[in-house]
Amino acid sequence: MNQPKYLYDRKGPWPQPSPSHPFGEAPAVVHIPKDEQRTWFWNIGFRYIRNILFYWPKAVWKAWQNPTWEILDDDVFCDQIYTTPLAKFLNPTIDPDLQEIFEAQLAEKDRDSTYFVADFRCMQNVVPFKGMYVASTAVLMSKHKDESKLKIHAIYIFETKLLLLPTDGQAWDLAKNFAMMGATYRILLSTHPILHFPFDTVNAITKTALPVDNTVFKLLYPHFQFTLTLNDSVLESKSSPVYNDQKYPFTGFCGPQDGLLTLLESGYAGIEGNSSYPKFKWDIYPTEVFSDYNVYLMEYYQAFKRFTDGVVKNIPSDEIQDIKIWADYISDWLPGFPNGEKIMEGDLLSGCLAKIMWDLSVAHATDHHSYGTIPINRLPLRMRVPPPSSKKDTFNVKDQAKFIDVFKYALEWKLFFNDHTVTKLIDVDYKFQTPELQKLQTNFLQDLELVDLHMPVKKYMDLNEISISIQF
Ligand SMILES: [Fe+2]
């Protein structure tokens, strides 16, 4: 009998407790094969260097044109949340402490509207640099059943214990910008990282523990391209956005790394007693978003699921034992991932595979792309005026930021927040050997095109631009 072949002779990458936050962040993969590092550098790392060298004049131009943050009209504020991935923050569960804070507004509830809070208490442990300010906020919004837009009712600022209403003049405007700053940090450093880091465990274990001929290996391998090195450099490199070393021109966050890492922790370990920040638990289904974004994401998820349902039915029985071992290894590291005993029950394996492939391609790429459509002056990254402490507070719009703040942000946006697809989902080739599986691949690609063509809501990203893996 032929010996099974492994990608790295079983000496490949493996998860371990995260070096920076062993108990608060997803397991990390820090020992990465040299050839994966080289491939990442020539396809992605090199682009960072090129962008620093050639994009800075454009960043200067952007900052020079508008060196502060826009004051967002209430409708613009609501639209910016409802029509982008920031809609992930709409939580229909209003916890008792927030019910108390918004008591007066909730007492006048409109029966035909759903009420949401967007909670930005993930900001509570972010320590700003001298001259800058941070605030933890919670925003009360609602959506009428016949409308596809939000209405904003109130913003609470925890540090100054102040509840602001749309009638509160400049103090209200300032509260909106602190809330939008919270949304910016939460998407970049708390919510979006959940699409990245827990999947490194699956990436490393699949490459190391599954034979290269295993159908699960073939199915997942193309979706792992570039990612281990990318994620490791985000978490561990001294020049990463999270390290935020001010000697680099692209470091736009408002404080040192220690505070910023607490945002990652709020996304993975959660915040005790706050339903907006649940602890990470593996689920085969995407987390529900209360906007059209959910429809867009689910249309794609279902296409992946139809494909994996077919693939799983075609897995030869002699591959099952290795898949069970693979599931056991992953479940040791990822809370809630089905172990070897459970993985073949019902459609768990198919659901896990669909979730992994969907996350690493559509869900991740669209988050970046749609965020990238929001003008940077509408997403404050640093505030140089304090949050309001009374309803009478006033401020000068220009004092909110300096040229350097917008410049650093513009460069950082180009390097790390905007999408740069190197290899496309639509070009995927699983290198299946049997005609049945090859046919399923063909059907899957056609299915993706149909999803793109008949998307019943806004096309948050064109299929043709979606990357096959996490590569930005
Ligand atoms: Fe990303």
Residues whose N, C-alpha, C, O or C-beta is under 5 A from the ligand:
A	BS01	LIG	F472
